[in-house]
Amino acid sequence: MFAHRARSGSELPLDRLARGKVRGGASFLDALLDVRGRKEDCDRWRQMEHTGWGWQDVLPLFKRAENNERGGDDHHGDQGPLAVPDRGIMQRPICDAWVAAAQAAGDPFNPDCSAKTQEGAACFQLIAKKWAALQRGGGVSQSGQA
């Protein structure tokens, strides 16, 4: 177990987080979420004279790197080396229940947090082609291949 407090002087209780008790340790719990930076942030960087960091500069690079299962469009690529399955390991009833609860609380549904806006609730896409084997209970080899 790993314990921490969110802030010094916080009235929140001590949080206890489970550590990874599987081959690969805590990194097994990490997910490679496919969520890009916000368009507004990129454009602000460009305005701060960071040449090449505006949204229109970085979007083609994101698209070229991506092989999105949903296909290519104005926001996504489908020919790149990074496999982005539609839901993969996130395709579980608990994910759908979480999105439904967020919507019931007033949050909008957002089927694509890497498109026009990041606001809203959704089950994320992952950059993880081999995670399907993990979802089925398989393991990861020394080389990281499922």
Summary of the structure (lengths in Angstrom):
residues: 146
radius of gyration: 18.3
end to end distance: 26.3
largest distance: 50.1
contacts: 331
relative contact order: 0.13
helix: 31%
strand: 12%
